Amino acid sequence: MITVWPQYLDKNLSLNEGRKVSKEIAVEEPKLQDIEKALKRLNLHYSTQKERSYPGKWYEKSGRILVESDKPKLELLKEISLKLQEIKQ
């Protein structure tokens, strides 16, 4: 299981604030629903936990998604981010 926090894909955050993908493929303020759509289009199994807080922003309940994947985490995050860009166009 790979944990995906929306912060990993957020173009507005720095690497120190939690972004894991490059700014070129990151998206503006990704929501859990958007990430779920991307995962459905990628045919990946996942479970959503809406009441979870990203450790760096423990006071904000942004939620997280647990994804079943054999791919390395960064590769999966890049795929999700590219799919989010495709959806938002």
ChimeraX attribute file (.defattr): number of C-alpha atoms within 10 A of each C-alpha:
attribute: neighborCount
match mode: 1-to-1
recipient: residues
	/A:1	13
	/A:2	17
	/A:3	16
	/A:4	21
	/A:5	25
	/A:6	21
	/A:7	27
	/A:8	25
	/A:9	29
	/A:10	25
	/A:11	20
	/A:12	14
	/A:13	17
	/A:14	15
	/A:15	15
	/A:16	8
	/A:17	13
	/A:18	18
	/A:19	19
	/A:20	21
	/A:21	21
	/A:22	16
	/A:23	16
	/A:24	9
	/A:25	18
	/A:26	25
	/A:27	20
	/A:28	15
	/A:29	14
	/A:30	18
	/A:31	16
	/A:32	19
	/A:33	10
	/A:34	17
	/A:35	23
	/A:36	20
	/A:37	15
	/A:38	21
	/A:39	20
	/A:40	12
	/A:41	13
	/A:42	12
	/A:43	9
	/A:44	12
	/A:45	13
	/A:46	17
	/A:47	13
	/A:48	17
	/A:49	13
	/A:50	12
	/A:51	10
	/A:52	16
	/A:53	16
	/A:54	17
	/A:55	10
	/A:56	11
	/A:57	12
	/A:58	10
	/A:59	10
	/A:60	12
	/A:61	13
	/A:62	18
	/A:63	18
	/A:64	22
	/A:65	21
	/A:66	15
	/A:67	19
	/A:68	13
	/A:69	13
	/A:70	9
	/A:71	10
	/A:72	9
	/A:73	15
	/A:74	13
	/A:75	11
	/A:76	17
	/A:77	22
	/A:78	18
	/A:79	14
	/A:80	24
	/A:81	24
	/A:82	17
	/A:83	19
	/A:84	24
	/A:85	14
	/A:86	10
	/A:87	13
	/A:88	9
	/A:89	5
